[in-house]
Amino acid sequence: MDGNGRWARRRHLPRVAGHRAGVAAVR
């Protein structure tokens, strides 16, 4: 699941932030 990386890029956030938010949003 690399979509979180793009999510973070869209919001200009670090990749880690994208992964954390992605996990919280998906689950």
Buried (B, 14 or more C-beta within 10 A) or exposed (E): EEEBEEBBEEEEEEBEBBBBBBEEEEE
